[in-house]
Amino acid sequence: MERPKVETFTSGDAGWPAAQREATLRKVARRLIPVMCVCYFLAYIDRTNIGIAALTMNDDLGISATAFGLGAGLFFAGYVLFEVPSNLVMHRVGARIWMSRIMVTWGLVATGTALIQGESSFFAVRFLLGVAEAGFFPGMILYLTYWFPAEQRARMTGLFMAAVPVSTAVGAPLGGLLLGLDGVGGLTGWQWIFIVEGVPSIIVGAFLFKLLPDRPSTATFLSAEEREWLTREIESEGAKVRQRHDLGIAGSILHPRVLALSLVYFSIAFGLYGLAFWMPQIIKSSLAIDSNLQVSLLTAAPYALGAAAMIYWGRRCDRLQRPARYTAAPLLIGGAALTASAFLTAAPWLGYLGLCACAIGVLAAFPAFWTLPTVFLTGVTAAAGIATVNSLGNVSGFVGPYWVGAMTDLFGSAQWGLVTIGLVMVLGSVVVSVLGDAPGRPALSREVAAG
């Protein structure tokens, strides 16, 4: 019998057995996800390592809590302004060129943070770091849509984004050790943090041009048959999305669901960055710990648990295909736990457990959330829509750290800043529950759909 032509292959075609399909996607995951994780690992360390550096940097440079929160958040001012243009450029020129450019430039700026002299230079460098890194994360989320069918994206997003908690679990203790290099080579410990953690981004970025193929059609690690099948699979899925939701670039940016998802992402990022920049200082003051290394280890613990939660929760979401529910539940639990624990000032270790629950809840919400835009966006509309969600949502990356800093200066503790974070997370849980899994379509589990 003559072998079926490639053009007829679909995910359910007898000419392309399920085992061969899964083997191809596993091959893609093994080749791309580790590279993406390393890149995001470095990105997240370079944008948040000021949390550990601040344990000594703020006193050395005379930076107040409010000024530190403003500087931490200014990263997102530059980041937000260039998100959408950057993602559209990546969609046009390809991931390997654009991601390589992004990594090298942010690595240079991150390393240069060691040269700051006070509040003004701190503000300027943080803004430039945001400009340099703009487009990296939404570009990577878009990149996943080029390689993986929708039914596998939550778990792949979870694997990719596990780099966030791992970077803190590794970066916080590393930062604590680097603070101990104070005086070595005439540099302070916090300066060594920026140098040691910034240079690897430059090196990896220089090699990224050869590590990230743009599309399945150019992937030399796949056989010709695998390339043709995967290209056909992704294009077929995109065509179905376009048929149901015919949106242009402007339509995707201004779509009510995109704007609503931006609000949900605001609540997630509000929790993520409000904690990331302030947790070390909150732990040090509330638990009365003098050792910076101990503080960094306690900072790392919830993120290590969060990495496992992201991977597990992403797999669960893919199995049941209920992304709205799997976004709302951890947001609600984490936000409520943080709000309640903020009032346990007489039991600081219970307050620390609340910080842990919030961090795990925020991290677990990511994989399911980032499947929601790709249900109705594809191709260039996905490039614009995903960047819009990330851009508007990351406004909270500016608001969150600044708000916690202002509340800390105003009330003498971070208590009301933490309460705000928790309540915003609960609001996000409510909004995504109302939105549901897709426009005009209730969520169905895979078992029910098959039946």
Stockholm file with secondary structure:
# STOCKHOLM 1.0

chainA/1-451         MERPKVETFTSGDAGWPAAQREATLRKVARRLIPVMCVCYFLAYIDRTNIGIAALTMNDDLGISATAFGLGAGLFFAGYVLFEVPSNLVMHRVGARIWMSRIMVTWGLVATGTALIQGESSFFAVRFLLGVAEAGFFPGMILYLTYWFPAEQRARMTGLFMAAVPVSTAVGAPLGGLLLGLDGVGGLTGWQWIFIVEGVPSIIVGAFLFKLLPDRPSTATFLSAEEREWLTREIESEGAKVRQRHDLGIAGSILHPRVLALSLVYFSIAFGLYGLAFWMPQIIKSSLAIDSNLQVSLLTAAPYALGAAAMIYWGRRCDRLQRPARYTAAPLLIGGAALTASAFLTAAPWLGYLGLCACAIGVLAAFPAFWTLPTVFLTGVTAAAGIATVNSLGNVSGFVGPYWVGAMTDLFGSAQWGLVTIGLVMVLGSVVVSVLGDAPGRPALSREVAAG
#=GR chainA/1-451 SS CCCCCGGGCCTTCTTSCHHHHHHHHHHHHHHHHHHHHHHHHHHHHHHHTHHHHHHHHHHHHTCCHHHHHHHHHHHHHHHHHTHHHHHHHHHHHCHHHHHHHHHHHHHHHHHHGGGCCSHHHHHHHHHHHHHHHTTHHHHHHHHHHHHSCGGGHHHHHHHHHTHHHHHHHHHHHHHHHHHTTTTGGGCCHHHHHHHHHHHHHHHHHHHHHHHCCSSGGGCTTSCHHHHHHHHHHHHHHHHHHHHHCCCCHHHHHHCHHHHHHHHHHHHHHHHHHHHHHHHHHHHHHHTTCCCHHHHHHHHHHHHHHHHHHHHHHHHHHHHHTCHHHHHHHHHHHHHHHHHHHTTCTTCHHHHHHHHHHHHHHHHHHHHHHTTSGGGTCCHHHHHHHHHHHHHHHTHHHHHHHHHHHHHHHHHSSSHHHHHHHHHHHHHHHHHHHHHCSBTTBCCCCHHHHHC
#=GC SS_cons         CCCCCGGGCCTTCTTSCHHHHHHHHHHHHHHHHHHHHHHHHHHHHHHHTHHHHHHHHHHHHTCCHHHHHHHHHHHHHHHHHTHHHHHHHHHHHCHHHHHHHHHHHHHHHHHHGGGCCSHHHHHHHHHHHHHHHTTHHHHHHHHHHHHSCGGGHHHHHHHHHTHHHHHHHHHHHHHHHHHTTTTGGGCCHHHHHHHHHHHHHHHHHHHHHHHCCSSGGGCTTSCHHHHHHHHHHHHHHHHHHHHHCCCCHHHHHHCHHHHHHHHHHHHHHHHHHHHHHHHHHHHHHHTTCCCHHHHHHHHHHHHHHHHHHHHHHHHHHHHHTCHHHHHHHHHHHHHHHHHHHTTCTTCHHHHHHHHHHHHHHHHHHHHHHTTSGGGTCCHHHHHHHHHHHHHHHTHHHHHHHHHHHHHHHHHSSSHHHHHHHHHHHHHHHHHHHHHCSBTTBCCCCHHHHHC
//
